[in-house]
Amino acid sequence: MSISTILNKFDIKHADIIKKYQEEGKKIIGCSPIHLPVELVYAAGMAPMGIWGSYGEIARAKEYFPAFYCSIVQRIMEMVLDGTLDVLSGIMVSTQCDSLKALGQNIKRVYKEKNIPYIHVAMAQHRKIEPGVDFNEIQYRKVKAQLEEISGNEITDEKIEEAIKLYNKSKVLMQEFVELAAKHPDVITPSWRSIVLVNANYMDRAEYTEYLEELNAALREKEVVPWKGVKIVTTGIITNSHSLNEIFEENDMAIVEDEVAQESRQFRTLVDENTGNPIRALAKYLGDIEGCSLMYDPDKLRADMIIDKVKKSGADGVVYVQAKFCDPEEFDYPIFKKALEKEGIKLVMIETDQQMTNFEQARTSLQTFAEML
């Protein structure tokens, strides 16, 4: 089977995925950013579905948030208010930043009237110490009880363990895909790379894993063609805009690594297996994650991680995709910039939001950056 044929399996409209779930009689649980216990949803026999990263108009959400609020959060609220997410059987929202906390409370109020269950996922800031893991385990057991009530199914430890192993398998395959994509930027363009990685948040994970095994096998067999363009590492919350990825392609920029919340940040860390307490393993997983701007990270390891990715991948520079009005990312940037400048690594920052229709400023910045590299 050709690589293009396999890639087309990932290019599915989210509406079609929802329709497929509905035809199968499967309930759907919406999942906000980021690091939510989706394995518990899967173990309940339901479909976890990412609700972040869509682009479109933001109008009614401005009644709930000021104009200078995170556009990712505002876009989720817009879909809640316009009925797009009424197909959900429940929605999980984390508390990993102040914007998400406010989002959760607003959704809870709106969905109470629509009789759609709201699942609050509180997370300990001090996530690495034992009391932090204890707290997260207690919260996850509350989440488990809510998911059992929604699904009507008992979530056994065996089912959770099976889900952890399936998700870990898919994460390893995604890690391999990122390495293979860096070797074959002639076929895995920024657009295709984004489609493959982001759709893990929407597709059935078993089906996704099967397709990714096929794709990786085909890429391993493909002859490596030397890349004559620019190699970059991307970082940010989301970089799934088709317009943005087209600009990368116009300037012969290949993404050879990333540290993006919607991409590698979700699969670079595995959950411990065969612990005898899979819920606690999921709670501990939160403490194993490094370099995430939305999680307490006093050592700010993200910059060191990016520097290491640049050196190992042979990238020419880094593109920092700043989600407009995302405070955690804005706080990280000065530290990040200073660290990269010290290493002599070229960096450009571009700003995006979820209702952008004009990317000309980003186009000019990236064109200039590509020429400089």
Secondary structure by P-SEA (a helix, b strand, c coil): ccaaaaaaaacccaaaaaaaaaaacbbbbbbccccccaaaaaaacbbbbbccccccccccccccccccccaaaaaaaaaaaacccccccbbbbbcccaaaaaaaaaaaaaaaaacbbbbbbbbbcccccaaaaaaaaaaaaaaaaaaaaaacccccaaaaaaaaaaaaaaaaaaaaaaaaaaaccccccaaaaaaaaaacccccaaaaaaaaaaaaaaaaaccccccccccccccccccccaaaaaaaaaaccccccccccccccccccccccccccaaaaaaaccccccccccccccccaaaaaaaaaaaaacccbbbbbccccaaaaaaaaaaaaaaaaaacbbbbbbbbccccccaaaaaaaaaaaaaac
